[in-house]
């Protein structure tokens, strides 16, 4: 009992902190349908703004409360500016492109925060009253934890009253269920969306400011927090406040006891919980089924063979790529090799997302599995590079088939989040199983054969494999299987009605995408001579999303163009400025606003318009 009470109280405090962020995220998603990656950045800003305000105020409790209120209002104003300047311009874009815009905002806010407050963590010097503790059943409860334990249920109660006892709350709940109908009734959607975003941003700032009681303001808050917040929202059920609160309690308490009982589980426990919940309750604990009718509203345009002019341009580009090693130095040859890997990485994800309609937030899992398969074979039996390159897609494809059995029943954000959960589980295994993978030290000494040690030869190998993968995926899309897969994407209900096996078609897409991605992981590892768990991080999966969405989902050339643009742009910016994230984020946002269908999609639209003219 002596050890249970302290851990329970710690879990309740952590649950309240999670809920403050997740509640704002679930309200925003429920109404706008935007998967807002920048929500973690708003909490980060709340922590920094709160630090700036609280360190300049007297240290009495009433001034602390006023400082927190000022922080909430400031963060709400920033949320309004974000919604008006950026998101309002992409509401008509596909949901995934809205996600891309919010990730661009994440990059911008990271460098803006770095520029204003610097890279050093900023702890808040706690006043005496905040350093006190209370005796609870023989255990000492810090004042900070007590405040969090009280604040969580109070915020839930206030939100419930607002949502159920005010006209604005009624409109929000109606928009969560059917925003098109709300618009048809004459409700000003712009004003509603802006107010919802202000509330969500204010809640994120509230959570950031309160986190200063036990932690410091730092630049790593955004991605760490948004991952846990997404898990809470998905486990609780999209758009459900009570579900988010229940999920926060479940995850907060499990984390508190997991640290004591199974210390190594802390890195993956949250994602194991999410995976188990989604397998047995595909809509979360208290979520409603997503409207299937949405899938049939607008079918994606038919992907037709490229015109003769585009084929000639592609051939010219390929010839230029073949002769490039004779004209560029070693550095740019390495960049070109990385670009080949990025093309395979992006085209494999596009196969799932475009024709398959299955967005993945954890595509880097297959990349890492392929890399480790090649590395372990070399470590165990001294397998040469050709064997490793063959084994990598086989290993990734087999694991993808096992994982696909759980995934094919889900759709939308639930499917995407389950892929994220799986990727985090794979990352935790690679990070913690030191005896097998080397853990954080990685696996070194992945040696290429003598004939491939010349960087030009290895580049040509990478280029040949890239072309082969792109052509094979293209062939699959124009085969009967590809047309059947697109039929499932456009309307699973109609596909079942005509006798298509929806589950197996989606499963095959996951296996093909996973196998191709595994090859890119092995190729990248041989190029670098090492393998690290960072290959499987969330940020690497997001890079694949960026490449696909920048190029566009509507064409086969889209992921290729997106991979080349992203690789080249990131390389130029990192060598040109310390604020490369800000510039890259601004470019991403501008591209989404200007070309909501992606670069290749916009070029396709202009091409067709020119031919019609």
C-alpha positions as CSV (number, residue, x, y, z in Angstrom):
1,X,0.0,0.0,0.0
2,X,2.9,2.4,0.8
3,X,4.1,2.2,-2.8
4,X,0.7,2.1,-4.4
5,X,-0.6,5.4,-3.2
6,X,2.3,7.5,-4.3
7,X,2.3,6.0,-7.8
8,X,-1.5,6.4,-8.1
9,X,-1.2,10.1,-7.2
10,X,1.6,10.6,-9.6
11,X,-0.5,8.8,-12.3
12,X,-3.5,11.0,-11.6
13,X,-1.3,14.2,-11.9
14,X,0.2,12.9,-15.2
15,X,-3.3,12.0,-16.5
16,X,-4.6,15.6,-15.8
17,X,-1.6,17.1,-17.6
18,X,-2.2,14.8,-20.6
19,X,-5.9,15.7,-20.6
20,X,-5.3,19.4,-20.8
21,X,-3.5,19.1,-24.1
22,X,-5.6,16.2,-25.5
23,X,-8.9,18.0,-24.7
24,X,-7.9,20.9,-27.0
25,X,-6.7,18.6,-29.7
26,X,-9.9,16.5,-29.6
27,X,-12.1,19.6,-29.8
28,X,-10.2,21.0,-32.8
29,X,-10.2,17.6,-34.6
30,X,-13.9,17.0,-33.9
31,X,-15.0,20.2,-35.6
32,X,-12.3,21.0,-38.2
33,X,-11.3,17.4,-39.0
34,X,-7.7,18.6,-39.0
35,X,-5.0,16.4,-37.6
36,X,-3.2,19.3,-36.0
37,X,0.5,18.4,-35.6
38,X,1.2,22.0,-34.4
39,X,-0.8,21.5,-31.2
40,X,2.3,20.3,-29.4
41,X,4.1,23.5,-30.6
42,X,1.3,25.5,-29.0
43,X,1.9,23.8,-25.7
44,X,5.6,24.5,-26.1
45,X,4.8,28.1,-26.7
46,X,2.6,28.1,-23.6
47,X,5.6,26.9,-21.5
48,X,7.9,29.5,-22.9
49,X,5.4,32.4,-22.7
50,X,4.4,31.2,-19.2
51,X,8.1,31.3,-18.1
52,X,8.5,34.8,-19.5
53,X,5.4,36.1,-17.7
54,X,5.7,34.2,-14.4
55,X,9.4,35.1,-13.9
56,X,8.4,38.8,-14.1
57,X,5.5,38.7,-11.6
58,X,5.5,38.6,-7.8
59,X,5.7,35.1,-6.4
60,X,2.4,35.0,-4.5
61,X,-0.3,32.5,-5.5
62,X,-2.7,35.1,-6.9
63,X,0.0,36.4,-9.2
64,X,0.7,32.9,-10.3
65,X,-2.9,32.4,-11.3
66,X,-3.0,35.7,-13.2
67,X,0.2,34.7,-15.0
68,X,-1.4,31.4,-16.1
69,X,-4.5,33.2,-17.3
70,X,-2.3,35.6,-19.3
71,X,-0.5,32.7,-20.8
72,X,-3.7,31.0,-21.8
73,X,-5.0,34.2,-23.5
74,X,-1.7,34.8,-25.3
75,X,-1.6,31.2,-26.6
76,X,-5.3,31.5,-27.7
77,X,-4.4,34.6,-29.7
78,X,-1.5,32.8,-31.4
79,X,-4.0,29.9,-32.2
80,X,-6.4,32.4,-33.8
81,X,-3.5,33.9,-35.9
82,X,-2.5,30.4,-37.0
83,X,-6.0,29.5,-38.0
84,X,-6.7,32.7,-39.9
85,X,-3.3,33.0,-41.6
86,X,-2.6,29.3,-42.5
87,X,-5.4,26.8,-41.8
88,X,-8.3,28.9,-43.2
89,X,-6.6,28.7,-46.6
90,X,-6.4,24.9,-46.6
91,X,-9.8,23.8,-45.2
92,X,-10.8,22.8,-48.7
93,X,-7.7,20.8,-49.3
94,X,-7.6,17.1,-48.6
95,X,-7.1,16.2,-44.9
96,X,-3.5,14.9,-45.4
97,X,-2.5,18.2,-47.0
98,X,-3.9,20.0,-44.0
99,X,-1.7,17.8,-41.8
100,X,1.3,18.8,-44.0
101,X,0.5,22.4,-43.5
102,X,0.4,22.0,-39.7
103,X,3.8,20.2,-39.8
104,X,5.2,23.1,-41.7
105,X,4.0,25.3,-38.8
106,X,5.8,23.0,-36.4
107,X,9.1,23.6,-38.2
108,X,8.5,27.4,-38.2
109,X,7.6,27.6,-34.5
110,X,10.6,25.5,-33.5
111,X,13.0,28.0,-35.0
112,X,11.0,31.0,-33.9
113,X,11.1,29.7,-30.3
114,X,14.8,29.0,-30.7
115,X,15.5,32.5,-32.0
116,X,13.5,34.2,-29.2
117,X,14.4,32.1,-26.1
118,X,17.6,30.4,-27.2
119,X,18.5,26.7,-27.0
120,X,19.0,26.4,-23.2
121,X,16.2,24.9,-21.1
122,X,14.4,27.4,-18.9
123,X,13.3,26.1,-15.5
124,X,10.9,28.1,-13.4
125,X,12.1,28.9,-9.9
126,X,9.3,27.7,-7.8
127,X,8.1,29.9,-4.9
128,X,7.9,28.6,-1.4
129,X,4.2,27.9,-1.5
130,X,4.6,25.7,-4.6
131,X,7.3,23.6,-2.8
132,X,5.0,22.5,0.0
133,X,3.6,19.0,0.2
134,X,0.6,17.3,1.8
135,X,0.3,14.0,3.7
136,X,-2.1,11.6,1.9
137,X,-2.5,8.2,3.4
138,X,1.0,8.3,4.7
139,X,2.4,9.5,1.4
140,X,3.7,13.0,0.6
141,X,1.8,14.7,-2.3
142,X,3.6,17.8,-3.8
143,X,1.6,20.9,-4.3
144,X,2.2,20.8,-8.0
145,X,0.7,17.3,-8.3
146,X,-2.3,18.4,-6.2
147,X,-3.0,21.3,-8.5
148,X,-2.9,19.1,-11.5
149,X,-5.1,16.5,-10.0
150,X,-7.7,19.2,-9.2
151,X,-7.4,21.1,-12.5
152,X,-8.1,18.1,-14.8
153,X,-11.6,17.2,-13.6
154,X,-12.4,20.9,-13.2
155,X,-11.5,21.6,-16.8
156,X,-13.5,18.6,-17.9
157,X,-16.6,19.8,-15.9
158,X,-16.3,23.3,-17.4
159,X,-15.9,22.0,-20.9
160,X,-19.0,19.7,-20.4
161,X,-21.0,22.7,-19.2
162,X,-19.9,24.8,-22.2
163,X,-20.6,22.0,-24.7
164,X,-24.0,21.0,-23.2
165,X,-25.4,24.2,-21.8
166,X,-24.5,27.0,-24.3
167,X,-25.6,27.7,-27.9
168,X,-21.9,27.7,-28.9
169,X,-21.4,24.3,-27.4
170,X,-24.4,23.0,-29.2
171,X,-23.0,24.3,-32.5
172,X,-19.7,22.7,-31.8
173,X,-21.3,19.3,-31.0
174,X,-23.4,19.6,-34.2
175,X,-20.4,20.4,-36.3
176,X,-18.5,17.4,-34.8
177,X,-21.3,15.1,-36.0
178,X,-22.1,16.8,-39.4
179,X,-20.4,20.1,-40.2
180,X,-21.8,20.2,-43.7
181,X,-25.3,20.3,-42.2
182,X,-24.4,23.0,-39.8
183,X,-23.1,25.1,-42.7
184,X,-26.4,24.5,-44.6
185,X,-28.3,25.9,-41.6
186,X,-26.5,29.2,-42.0
187,X,-23.9,29.0,-39.2
188,X,-20.8,31.0,-39.9
189,X,-18.2,28.2,-40.1
190,X,-15.3,30.6,-40.3
191,X,-16.2,32.1,-36.9
192,X,-17.0,28.7,-35.4
193,X,-13.7,27.2,-36.5
194,X,-11.7,30.2,-35.3
195,X,-13.3,30.1,-31.9
196,X,-12.8,26.4,-31.6
197,X,-9.1,26.8,-32.5
198,X,-8.8,29.6,-29.9
199,X,-10.2,27.3,-27.2
200,X,-8.0,24.4,-28.2
201,X,-4.8,26.6,-28.4
202,X,-5.7,28.1,-25.0
203,X,-6.0,24.6,-23.4
204,X,-2.6,23.7,-24.9
205,X,-1.1,26.9,-23.5
206,X,-2.7,26.1,-20.1
207,X,-1.0,22.7,-20.1
208,X,2.3,24.2,-21.1
209,X,2.2,26.8,-18.4
210,X,1.3,24.3,-15.7
211,X,4.1,21.9,-16.8
212,X,6.5,24.5,-15.5
213,X,5.6,23.5,-12.0
214,X,7.6,20.3,-12.4
215,X,9.5,20.6,-15.7
216,X,11.4,23.2,-17.7
217,X,10.5,25.0,-21.0
218,X,12.5,23.3,-23.7
219,X,12.5,22.8,-27.5
220,X,11.6,19.1,-27.3
221,X,8.2,19.5,-25.8
222,X,6.3,19.8,-29.1
223,X,6.8,16.4,-30.8
224,X,7.0,14.5,-27.4
225,X,3.7,15.9,-26.3
226,X,1.8,15.7,-29.6
227,X,2.5,12.0,-29.8
228,X,1.1,11.3,-26.4
229,X,-1.9,13.6,-27.1
230,X,-2.7,11.9,-30.3
231,X,-2.6,8.5,-28.5
232,X,-5.0,9.8,-25.8
233,X,-7.4,11.3,-28.5
234,X,-7.4,8.1,-30.5
235,X,-7.8,5.7,-27.5
236,X,-10.6,7.8,-26.1
237,X,-12.4,8.1,-29.4
238,X,-12.1,11.0,-31.9
239,X,-14.2,14.0,-30.8
240,X,-15.1,12.6,-27.4
241,X,-14.1,14.7,-24.4
242,X,-15.1,12.1,-21.8
243,X,-13.2,9.5,-23.9
244,X,-10.1,11.7,-23.8
245,X,-10.4,12.0,-20.0
246,X,-10.9,8.3,-19.6
247,X,-7.9,7.5,-21.9
248,X,-5.8,10.1,-20.0
249,X,-6.6,8.3,-16.7
250,X,-5.8,4.9,-18.2
251,X,-2.5,5.9,-19.8
252,X,-1.4,8.2,-16.9
253,X,-1.9,5.5,-14.3
254,X,-0.4,2.7,-16.4
255,X,2.7,4.9,-17.0
256,X,3.1,5.6,-13.3
257,X,3.0,2.0,-12.3
258,X,4.9,0.8,-15.4
259,X,8.0,2.8,-14.4
260,X,8.1,0.9,-11.1
261,X,7.0,-2.6,-12.2
262,X,8.4,-2.9,-15.8
263,X,10.9,0.0,-16.3
264,X,11.8,-1.0,-19.8
265,X,8.1,-0.8,-20.9
266,X,7.9,3.0,-20.4
267,X,9.1,3.7,-24.0
268,X,6.4,1.6,-25.6
269,X,3.6,1.2,-23.0
270,X,1.5,4.0,-24.3
271,X,1.5,2.6,-27.8
272,X,0.9,-1.0,-26.7
273,X,-2.3,0.3,-24.9
274,X,-3.4,2.1,-28.1
275,X,-2.7,-0.9,-30.3
276,X,-4.7,-3.2,-27.9
277,X,-7.6,-0.8,-27.7
278,X,-7.8,-0.2,-31.5
279,X,-7.7,-4.0,-32.2
280,X,-10.7,-4.7,-30.0
281,X,-12.5,-1.3,-30.3
282,X,-11.6,0.2,-33.7
283,X,-13.3,3.5,-32.8
284,X,-11.7,4.0,-29.4
285,X,-13.2,3.6,-26.0
286,X,-16.0,6.1,-26.5
287,X,-15.7,7.1,-30.2
288,X,-18.4,6.8,-32.8
289,X,-17.9,5.0,-36.1
290,X,-16.6,7.3,-38.8
291,X,-19.0,8.0,-41.5
292,X,-18.5,5.5,-44.3
293,X,-20.4,7.8,-46.7
294,X,-17.4,10.1,-46.9
295,X,-15.4,7.6,-48.8
296,X,-17.9,7.7,-51.8
297,X,-18.4,11.5,-51.9
298,X,-15.5,12.2,-54.3
299,X,-13.5,9.5,-56.0
300,X,-9.9,10.4,-56.8
301,X,-9.1,11.0,-60.4
302,X,-8.2,8.0,-62.5
303,X,-4.4,7.7,-62.9
304,X,-3.7,7.4,-66.6
305,X,-0.5,6.6,-68.4
306,X,1.8,9.6,-68.7
307,X,1.7,11.4,-72.1
308,X,4.6,11.0,-74.6
309,X,6.1,14.4,-73.6
310,X,6.4,13.4,-69.9
311,X,7.9,10.0,-70.8
312,X,10.5,11.8,-72.9
313,X,11.3,14.2,-70.0
314,X,11.5,11.3,-67.6
315,X,13.9,9.5,-69.9
316,X,16.1,12.6,-70.2
317,X,16.2,13.0,-66.5
318,X,17.2,9.3,-66.0
319,X,20.0,9.7,-68.6
320,X,21.2,12.8,-66.7
321,X,21.1,10.9,-63.5
322,X,23.2,8.1,-65.0
323,X,26.0,10.4,-66.2
324,X,25.9,12.6,-63.1
325,X,28.8,10.8,-61.3
326,X,31.2,12.0,-64.0
327,X,30.4,15.7,-63.3
328,X,29.8,16.0,-59.5
329,X,32.0,15.6,-56.5
330,X,31.9,13.0,-53.7
331,X,29.6,15.1,-51.5
332,X,26.9,15.6,-54.2
333,X,27.3,12.0,-55.2
334,X,26.3,11.1,-51.6
335,X,23.3,13.5,-51.8
336,X,22.2,11.8,-55.1
337,X,22.5,8.4,-53.4
338,X,20.4,9.6,-50.5
339,X,17.9,11.0,-53.0
340,X,17.5,7.5,-54.6
341,X,16.8,6.0,-51.2
342,X,14.3,8.8,-50.6
343,X,12.5,8.0,-53.8
344,X,12.1,4.3,-52.9
345,X,11.0,5.4,-49.4
346,X,8.4,7.8,-50.8
347,X,7.1,5.7,-53.6
348,X,6.5,2.7,-51.3
349,X,4.4,4.9,-49.0
350,X,2.5,6.4,-52.0
351,X,1.5,2.9,-53.0
352,X,-0.4,2.6,-49.7
353,X,-1.6,6.2,-49.5
354,X,-2.5,7.0,-53.1
355,X,-4.1,3.9,-54.7
356,X,-4.6,2.2,-51.3
357,X,-6.1,5.2,-49.4
358,X,-4.2,4.1,-46.2
359,X,-2.1,6.8,-44.7
360,X,0.7,5.7,-42.4
361,X,2.3,7.6,-39.6
362,X,4.8,4.8,-39.0
363,X,6.2,3.9,-42.4
364,X,9.7,4.1,-41.0
365,X,9.2,0.8,-39.3
366,X,9.6,-1.1,-42.5
367,X,12.7,1.0,-43.3
368,X,14.2,0.0,-40.0
369,X,13.3,-3.6,-40.3
370,X,14.9,-3.8,-43.7
371,X,18.1,-2.2,-42.4
372,X,18.4,-4.4,-39.4
373,X,17.6,-7.5,-41.4
374,X,20.6,-6.8,-43.7
375,X,22.8,-5.8,-40.7
376,X,22.0,-8.9,-38.6
377,X,22.6,-11.2,-41.5
378,X,26.0,-9.7,-42.1
379,X,26.7,-9.9,-38.3
380,X,25.6,-13.5,-37.9
381,X,26.7,-15.3,-41.1
382,X,28.7,-12.6,-43.0
383,X,26.0,-12.3,-45.7
384,X,27.3,-10.1,-48.5
385,X,25.4,-7.0,-49.7
386,X,23.4,-8.7,-52.5
387,X,22.0,-11.2,-50.0
388,X,21.2,-8.4,-47.5
389,X,19.4,-6.4,-50.2
390,X,17.4,-9.5,-51.1
391,X,16.6,-10.4,-47.4
392,X,15.6,-6.8,-46.4
393,X,12.4,-6.6,-48.5
394,X,11.5,-10.2,-47.6
395,X,11.8,-9.6,-43.9
396,X,9.9,-6.3,-44.1
397,X,7.2,-7.9,-46.2
398,X,6.7,-10.8,-43.8
399,X,6.4,-8.4,-40.8
400,X,4.1,-6.2,-42.8
401,X,1.8,-9.2,-43.5
402,X,1.6,-10.0,-39.8
403,X,0.9,-6.4,-38.9
404,X,-1.5,-5.9,-41.8
405,X,-3.9,-8.5,-40.3
406,X,-4.6,-6.0,-37.5
407,X,-4.7,-2.9,-39.7
408,X,-7.0,-3.8,-42.6
409,X,-10.1,-3.5,-40.4
410,X,-9.4,0.2,-39.6
411,X,-9.5,3.3,-41.7
412,X,-8.7,7.0,-41.5
413,X,-6.9,8.4,-38.5
414,X,-7.4,5.2,-36.5
415,X,-5.4,3.2,-39.1
416,X,-2.7,5.9,-39.3
417,X,-2.3,5.9,-35.5
418,X,-2.1,2.1,-35.3
419,X,0.8,2.2,-37.8
420,X,2.4,4.8,-35.5
421,X,2.0,2.5,-32.5
422,X,3.6,-0.4,-34.4
423,X,6.5,1.8,-35.5
424,X,7.1,3.0,-31.9
425,X,7.0,-0.6,-30.7
426,X,9.6,-1.6,-33.3
427,X,11.7,1.4,-32.3
428,X,11.6,0.5,-28.6
429,X,12.7,-3.0,-29.4
430,X,15.6,-1.8,-31.5
431,X,16.6,0.8,-28.9
432,X,16.4,-1.5,-25.8
433,X,17.5,-4.9,-27.1
434,X,21.2,-3.9,-26.9
435,X,22.5,-7.5,-27.1
436,X,20.9,-7.9,-30.6
437,X,20.8,-4.4,-32.2
438,X,23.4,-2.5,-30.2
439,X,20.8,-0.2,-28.8
440,X,21.5,3.5,-29.1
441,X,25.1,2.7,-30.1
442,X,23.8,1.2,-33.3
443,X,25.3,-1.5,-35.5
444,X,28.6,-0.4,-37.1
445,X,30.7,-1.9,-39.8
446,X,28.1,-2.7,-42.5
447,X,30.7,-3.3,-45.1
448,X,30.1,-3.2,-48.9
449,X,31.8,-5.7,-51.2
450,X,35.0,-4.6,-52.9
451,X,33.3,-3.8,-56.2
452,X,30.7,-1.5,-54.5
453,X,33.1,0.5,-52.4
454,X,33.5,3.0,-55.2
455,X,30.8,5.7,-54.5
456,X,30.0,5.9,-58.2
457,X,29.3,2.2,-58.5
458,X,27.2,2.2,-55.4
459,X,25.2,5.2,-56.7
460,X,24.5,3.3,-59.9
461,X,23.4,0.3,-57.9
462,X,21.0,2.6,-55.9
463,X,19.8,4.2,-59.1
464,X,19.1,0.9,-60.8
465,X,17.2,-0.4,-57.8
466,X,15.2,2.9,-57.6
467,X,14.2,2.6,-61.2
468,X,13.3,-1.0,-60.8
469,X,11.1,-0.4,-57.8
470,X,9.3,2.6,-59.4
471,X,8.6,0.5,-62.6
472,X,7.4,-2.5,-60.6
473,X,5.0,-0.4,-58.5
474,X,3.8,1.4,-61.6
475,X,3.1,-2.0,-63.2
476,X,1.2,-3.2,-60.2
477,X,-1.0,0.0,-60.3
478,X,-1.9,-0.6,-64.0
479,X,-2.6,-4.3,-63.4
480,X,-6.1,-5.5,-62.5
481,X,-4.9,-5.6,-58.9
482,X,-4.2,-1.9,-59.0
483,X,-7.6,-1.0,-60.3
484,X,-9.3,-3.2,-57.7
485,X,-7.2,-1.5,-55.0
486,X,-8.4,1.9,-56.2
487,X,-12.0,0.7,-56.2
488,X,-11.6,-0.3,-52.6
489,X,-10.2,3.1,-51.8
490,X,-13.0,5.0,-53.4
491,X,-15.8,2.8,-51.9
492,X,-15.2,-0.3,-49.8
493,X,-18.9,-0.9,-49.6
494,X,-19.4,-1.0,-53.4
495,X,-16.2,-3.0,-53.8
496,X,-17.5,-5.7,-51.4
497,X,-20.8,-5.7,-53.3
498,X,-19.1,-6.6,-56.6
499,X,-17.2,-9.4,-54.9
500,X,-13.8,-7.9,-54.2
501,X,-12.0,-9.1,-51.1
502,X,-11.3,-5.7,-49.4
503,X,-9.2,-7.1,-46.6
504,X,-6.8,-9.1,-48.8
505,X,-6.4,-6.2,-51.3
506,X,-5.4,-3.8,-48.5
507,X,-3.2,-6.5,-47.0
508,X,-1.4,-6.9,-50.3
509,X,-0.8,-3.2,-50.5
510,X,0.7,-3.1,-47.1
511,X,3.0,-6.0,-47.8
512,X,4.1,-4.5,-51.2
513,X,4.7,-1.1,-49.6
514,X,6.5,-2.7,-46.6
515,X,8.8,-4.8,-48.8
516,X,9.8,-1.9,-51.0
517,X,10.4,0.3,-48.0
518,X,12.6,-2.4,-46.4
519,X,14.8,-2.4,-49.5
520,X,15.3,1.4,-49.1
521,X,16.4,0.9,-45.5
522,X,19.0,-1.7,-46.4
523,X,20.3,0.4,-49.2
524,X,20.6,3.4,-46.9
525,X,22.4,1.3,-44.3
526,X,25.0,0.0,-46.8
527,X,25.5,3.6,-48.0
528,X,26.2,4.8,-44.5
529,X,27.9,1.7,-43.1
530,X,25.8,1.7,-40.0
531,X,22.3,1.3,-38.5
532,X,20.7,3.2,-35.7
533,X,17.3,3.2,-34.0
534,X,16.7,6.8,-35.3
535,X,15.8,5.2,-38.7
536,X,12.5,4.2,-37.1
537,X,11.6,7.5,-35.2
538,X,8.4,9.4,-35.8
539,X,10.3,12.2,-37.5
540,X,11.6,9.8,-40.2
541,X,8.0,8.6,-40.9
542,X,6.9,12.2,-41.1
543,X,9.6,12.9,-43.7
544,X,8.1,10.2,-45.9
545,X,4.7,11.8,-45.5
546,X,6.2,15.2,-46.5
547,X,7.7,13.8,-49.6
548,X,4.5,12.1,-50.8
549,X,2.3,15.0,-50.0
550,X,4.7,17.6,-51.5
551,X,4.7,15.7,-54.8
552,X,1.0,14.8,-54.7
553,X,-1.1,11.7,-54.4
554,X,-2.8,11.9,-57.7
555,X,0.1,10.9,-59.9
556,X,2.8,8.2,-59.9
557,X,5.4,10.8,-60.5
558,X,4.3,12.7,-57.4
559,X,6.3,10.8,-54.7
560,X,9.4,10.9,-57.0
561,X,9.2,14.6,-57.4
562,X,8.4,15.2,-53.7
563,X,11.4,13.1,-52.6
564,X,13.8,14.9,-54.9
565,X,12.4,18.4,-53.9
566,X,12.5,17.6,-50.2
567,X,16.0,16.1,-50.3
568,X,17.4,18.9,-52.3
569,X,15.7,21.6,-50.4
570,X,16.6,20.2,-47.0
571,X,20.3,19.9,-48.1
572,X,20.5,23.4,-49.4
573,X,18.8,25.0,-46.4
574,X,20.9,23.1,-43.8
575,X,24.1,24.3,-45.5
576,X,22.9,27.8,-46.0
577,X,21.2,28.9,-42.7
578,X,20.9,28.0,-39.0
579,X,17.2,28.7,-39.3
580,X,16.6,26.1,-42.0
581,X,13.5,24.7,-40.2
582,X,11.8,28.1,-40.4
583,X,12.5,28.4,-44.1
584,X,11.6,24.8,-44.9
585,X,8.4,25.1,-42.9
586,X,7.5,28.3,-44.7
587,X,8.1,26.7,-48.1
588,X,6.0,23.7,-47.1
589,X,3.1,26.0,-46.0
590,X,3.3,28.1,-49.2
591,X,3.4,25.0,-51.4
592,X,0.3,23.5,-49.6
593,X,-1.6,26.8,-50.0
594,X,-0.5,27.3,-53.7
595,X,-0.7,23.6,-54.7
596,X,-3.1,21.8,-52.5
597,X,-2.9,18.8,-54.8
598,X,0.9,18.6,-54.6
599,X,3.5,19.8,-57.1
600,X,2.9,16.9,-59.6
601,X,-0.8,17.2,-59.1
602,X,-0.7,20.9,-60.0
603,X,1.5,20.3,-63.0
604,X,-1.0,17.6,-64.2
605,X,-3.9,20.0,-63.8
606,X,-2.1,22.8,-65.7
607,X,-1.1,20.3,-68.4
608,X,-4.7,19.1,-68.9
609,X,-6.0,22.7,-69.0
610,X,-3.4,23.6,-71.6
611,X,-4.4,20.6,-73.8
612,X,-8.1,21.4,-73.5
613,X,-7.3,25.0,-74.5
